[in-house]
Amino acid sequence: MLSIIILSYQNPALLRLCLKSLAQALSKSVFSYEIIVVDNASTPETRSVVANEFSNEFKSIKLVSIKENAGYTRGNNEGMRAAAGDYLLILNQDIVVPENAIESLLEYFQAHPEIGLIGPELLNFNGTHQDSYFRFYTPLTIFYRRLEHLPFARRILGNFLMRETDFSRIQKPNWISGAAFMTSRAATNQVGLMDESLFHYFSDVDWAHRFWDNGYQVVYYPASKIYHYLGRTSKGRILIFDMLLNRTTHWHMRDAIVYFWKNWLWNWKPKSQYNYATTH
């Protein structure tokens, strides 16, 4: 069975759109599935969307309510803890799923047991490609992303974003976007759930580290295409004011410190070990 976990946070309109697309995409599915909506800082309206508006649209749908904003990492972990499936598809609420996207991803994943984490091609709502696979961060990458208009920063970011690769082909990058990815119960039993010392950011990056470390591959699979609304909420126009005033930037910087302490300082490994970025 496939467990589809959707993390929701105070945006019932986006959740409705996501669930509506899933209802249409899964209407002819031949595999068993369940829908799990994890509602951070749960509100009556969001609970009503699940209980009243979509309760008859799916074979199985349930709600995990969290009183506070527990963040991306703990929210998804709670969803995985509540899941009964052998396969786990994690989605943000700002996702729209076309027909056959899930089937395509699941079929390829099931045929390749060496994969531990797999993600689709993410598309903007105008149909253009969205960056969704990457090389691992270096401590300066975050700084360069806030100066991306400068030529030297663009060169560094081109490497981080794997611009030299063909996004229409299967890739084995260092990590893939946590907006939409799939794993298995067998893999998570070995690797563990996401690290809850990371509140919102870098948990997908850190998880990919651990999949590679445990002998699993991380794969970008563009035959499956999913729409994603990309909001750069942690990026301000003026760096110093952004760092001082933007709450999501505070989360980003705090999680960056935790991530780099864990993966670069405390548990340092030669970065050549993570030169996975290959193409099929």
C-alpha positions as CSV (number, residue, x, y, z in Angstrom):
1,M,0.0,0.0,0.0
2,L,1.1,3.6,-0.7
3,S,0.7,6.2,2.1
4,I,0.4,9.7,0.7
5,I,1.3,12.3,3.4
6,I,0.4,15.9,2.9
7,L,1.8,18.5,5.3
8,S,-0.7,21.4,5.7
9,Y,-0.2,24.7,7.5
10,Q,-3.0,27.3,7.6
11,N,-3.9,27.4,4.0
12,P,-7.1,25.5,3.3
13,A,-7.4,26.8,-0.2
14,L,-4.0,25.2,-1.2
15,L,-5.0,22.0,0.6
16,R,-8.3,21.8,-1.3
17,L,-6.5,22.2,-4.6
18,C,-3.9,19.5,-3.7
19,L,-6.6,17.1,-2.5
20,K,-8.8,17.7,-5.6
21,S,-5.9,17.0,-7.9
22,L,-5.2,13.8,-5.9
23,A,-8.8,12.7,-6.1
24,Q,-8.7,13.0,-9.9
25,A,-5.3,11.5,-10.3
26,L,-6.2,8.4,-8.2
27,S,-9.7,7.9,-9.5
28,K,-8.5,5.0,-11.7
29,S,-5.7,3.7,-9.6
30,V,-5.3,0.0,-9.3
31,F,-3.0,0.1,-6.2
32,S,-4.2,0.5,-2.6
33,Y,-3.5,3.8,-0.9
34,E,-4.3,6.0,2.0
35,I,-4.2,9.8,2.4
36,I,-2.8,11.3,5.6
37,V,-3.2,15.1,6.1
38,V,-0.9,16.4,8.8
39,D,-2.3,19.8,10.0
40,N,0.3,22.0,11.7
41,A,-1.2,24.6,14.0
42,S,-4.5,22.9,13.2
43,T,-7.6,25.1,12.5
44,P,-11.3,24.2,12.3
45,E,-11.5,25.1,8.6
46,T,-8.6,22.7,7.7
47,R,-10.1,19.9,9.7
48,S,-13.4,20.5,7.9
49,V,-11.8,20.2,4.5
50,V,-10.6,16.7,5.4
51,A,-13.6,15.5,7.4
52,N,-16.4,17.0,5.4
53,E,-15.3,18.0,1.9
54,F,-13.1,15.0,1.0
55,S,-14.1,12.2,3.2
56,N,-15.9,10.5,0.4
57,E,-13.4,11.2,-2.3
58,F,-10.8,8.7,-1.3
59,K,-10.6,5.1,-0.3
60,S,-9.0,6.1,3.0
61,I,-8.2,9.6,4.4
62,K,-7.3,10.6,7.9
63,L,-6.2,13.7,9.7
64,V,-3.3,14.1,12.1
65,S,-3.8,17.4,14.0
66,I,-0.9,19.2,15.7
67,K,-1.8,22.1,17.9
68,E,1.3,24.1,17.3
69,N,3.4,24.7,14.2
70,A,5.7,21.7,14.5
71,G,7.6,22.5,11.3
72,Y,8.3,20.5,8.2
73,T,10.4,17.8,9.8
74,R,8.3,16.8,12.8
75,G,5.1,17.2,10.8
76,N,6.2,14.8,8.1
77,N,7.6,12.4,10.7
78,E,4.2,12.4,12.5
79,G,2.6,11.5,9.1
80,M,5.0,8.6,8.6
81,R,4.5,7.4,12.1
82,A,0.7,7.3,11.4
83,A,1.1,5.6,8.0
84,A,0.4,2.0,7.3
85,G,1.9,1.8,3.8
86,D,5.0,0.0,2.5
87,Y,5.7,3.1,0.4
88,L,5.5,6.7,1.5
89,L,4.9,9.7,-0.7
90,I,5.5,13.0,1.0
91,L,3.9,16.1,-0.5
92,N,3.7,19.8,0.4
93,Q,0.2,21.2,0.3
94,D,1.2,23.5,-2.6
95,I,1.4,20.5,-4.9
96,V,-0.9,19.6,-7.8
97,V,-0.7,16.0,-9.0
98,P,-1.5,15.2,-12.7
99,E,-2.9,11.9,-13.8
100,N,-0.3,9.0,-13.9
101,A,2.4,10.9,-12.0
102,I,2.1,8.8,-8.9
103,E,1.8,5.5,-10.8
104,S,4.9,6.3,-12.8
105,L,7.0,7.2,-9.8
106,L,5.8,4.1,-7.8
107,E,6.4,1.7,-10.6
108,Y,9.9,2.8,-11.2
109,F,10.7,2.8,-7.5
110,Q,9.3,-0.7,-7.0
111,A,11.4,-2.0,-10.0
112,H,14.7,-0.5,-8.5
113,P,15.2,-1.6,-4.9
114,E,18.6,0.1,-4.8
115,I,16.7,3.4,-4.6
116,G,15.9,4.8,-1.2
117,L,14.5,8.2,-2.1
118,I,13.0,9.2,-5.4
119,G,11.5,12.5,-6.7
120,P,9.6,13.6,-9.8
121,E,10.3,16.6,-12.0
122,L,8.7,19.6,-10.4
123,L,7.0,22.0,-12.7
124,N,5.9,25.6,-12.3
125,F,2.2,26.2,-13.0
126,N,3.1,27.6,-16.4
127,G,4.6,24.3,-17.3
128,T,8.3,25.3,-17.0
129,H,10.9,23.2,-15.2
130,Q,11.6,23.9,-11.6
131,D,14.9,23.2,-9.9
132,S,14.4,20.0,-7.8
133,Y,17.7,18.2,-7.7
134,F,21.0,19.5,-6.4
135,R,24.5,18.9,-5.2
136,F,25.1,19.2,-1.5
137,Y,25.4,22.6,0.1
138,T,28.7,24.1,1.1
139,P,28.6,26.7,3.9
140,L,28.9,29.5,1.3
141,T,26.1,28.3,-0.9
142,I,23.4,29.9,1.2
143,F,25.2,33.3,1.1
144,Y,25.6,33.0,-2.7
145,R,21.9,32.3,-3.2
146,R,21.2,35.7,-1.7
147,L,23.7,37.3,-4.2
148,E,22.6,35.3,-7.2
149,H,22.5,38.4,-9.5
150,L,26.3,38.6,-9.3
151,P,28.4,36.8,-11.9
152,F,30.7,34.9,-9.5
153,A,27.7,33.8,-7.5
154,R,25.9,32.5,-10.6
155,R,28.9,30.3,-11.4
156,I,28.9,28.7,-7.9
157,L,25.1,28.3,-8.0
158,G,25.2,26.7,-11.4
159,N,27.3,23.9,-9.9
160,F,25.0,23.6,-6.9
161,L,21.9,23.5,-9.2
162,M,23.6,21.0,-11.6
163,R,23.1,23.2,-14.6
164,E,25.4,21.1,-16.7
165,T,22.9,18.1,-16.6
166,D,19.9,17.4,-18.7
167,F,16.8,17.7,-16.6
168,S,14.8,15.6,-19.0
169,R,16.9,12.5,-18.1
170,I,17.1,10.4,-14.9
171,Q,19.7,11.8,-12.5
172,K,21.4,10.6,-9.3
173,P,21.9,13.9,-7.6
174,N,23.1,14.4,-4.0
175,W,19.6,15.4,-2.9
176,I,16.1,16.1,-4.2
177,S,13.5,18.6,-3.1
178,G,11.3,17.7,-0.2
179,A,8.3,19.3,-1.8
180,A,7.5,15.9,-3.3
181,F,9.4,12.7,-2.9
182,M,8.8,9.0,-2.2
183,T,10.5,6.5,0.0
184,S,9.8,3.0,1.4
185,R,9.1,1.5,4.8
186,A,12.1,-0.8,4.3
187,A,14.4,2.1,3.7
188,T,13.2,4.3,6.5
189,N,13.4,1.3,8.9
190,Q,17.2,1.3,8.1
191,V,17.8,5.0,7.7
192,G,15.4,6.4,10.2
193,L,12.9,9.2,10.0
194,M,14.0,12.9,9.4
195,D,16.1,14.5,12.0
196,E,13.8,16.6,14.2
197,S,16.7,18.8,15.4
198,L,16.0,20.5,12.0
199,F,12.8,22.4,12.3
200,H,11.9,23.3,8.7
201,Y,14.9,23.5,6.3
202,F,17.7,21.1,5.4
203,S,15.9,18.0,6.6
204,D,15.5,16.8,3.0
205,V,19.2,17.5,2.4
206,D,20.2,15.7,5.6
207,W,17.9,12.8,4.9
208,A,19.6,12.3,1.5
209,H,23.0,12.2,3.2
210,R,21.8,9.4,5.3
211,F,20.2,7.4,2.5
212,W,23.5,7.6,0.6
213,D,25.4,6.7,3.8
214,N,23.3,3.6,4.2
215,G,23.8,2.3,0.7
216,Y,20.7,3.7,-1.0
217,Q,20.5,5.8,-4.1
218,V,18.7,9.1,-4.4
219,V,17.1,9.5,-7.8
220,Y,15.4,12.3,-9.8
221,Y,12.8,10.7,-12.2
222,P,11.5,13.1,-14.8
223,A,9.0,10.7,-16.4
224,S,6.8,11.6,-13.4
225,K,5.9,15.3,-13.4
226,I,4.2,17.2,-10.6
227,Y,3.2,20.9,-10.3
228,H,4.6,22.9,-7.4
229,Y,4.0,26.5,-6.3
230,L,7.5,27.7,-5.3
231,G,7.5,30.5,-2.8
232,R,10.9,31.8,-1.8
233,T,9.7,33.0,1.7
234,S,13.1,32.9,3.3
235,K,14.7,35.2,0.7
236,G,14.5,38.9,1.1
237,R,15.5,41.7,-1.2
238,I,18.0,43.3,1.1
239,L,20.2,40.8,2.9
240,I,20.8,42.5,6.2
241,F,17.1,43.5,6.8
242,D,16.1,40.0,5.6
243,M,18.3,38.4,8.2
244,L,17.1,40.7,11.0
245,L,13.4,40.8,10.3
246,N,12.3,37.7,8.3
247,R,11.1,34.9,10.7
248,T,11.5,32.2,8.0
249,T,15.1,33.4,7.4
250,H,15.7,32.9,11.1
251,W,14.5,29.3,10.7
252,H,16.7,28.9,7.6
253,M,19.8,30.2,9.3
254,R,19.2,28.2,12.5
255,D,18.6,25.0,10.6
256,A,21.7,25.7,8.4
257,I,23.9,25.9,11.5
258,V,22.5,22.6,12.8
259,Y,22.9,20.9,9.4
260,F,26.5,22.1,8.8
261,W,27.5,21.3,12.4
262,K,26.2,17.8,11.9
263,N,27.4,17.1,8.4
264,W,30.5,19.2,8.0
265,L,32.1,19.8,11.5
266,W,31.0,17.1,13.9
267,N,30.8,14.3,11.4
268,W,33.1,15.6,8.7
269,K,33.7,13.4,5.6
270,P,35.7,14.1,2.4
271,K,33.2,15.8,0.1
272,S,34.5,13.6,-2.8
273,Q,32.5,10.8,-1.1
274,Y,29.3,12.7,-2.1
275,N,30.2,13.3,-5.8
276,Y,27.2,11.2,-6.9
277,A,25.7,13.5,-9.4
278,T,25.4,11.1,-12.4
279,T,23.1,10.7,-15.3
280,H,21.3,7.7,-16.8
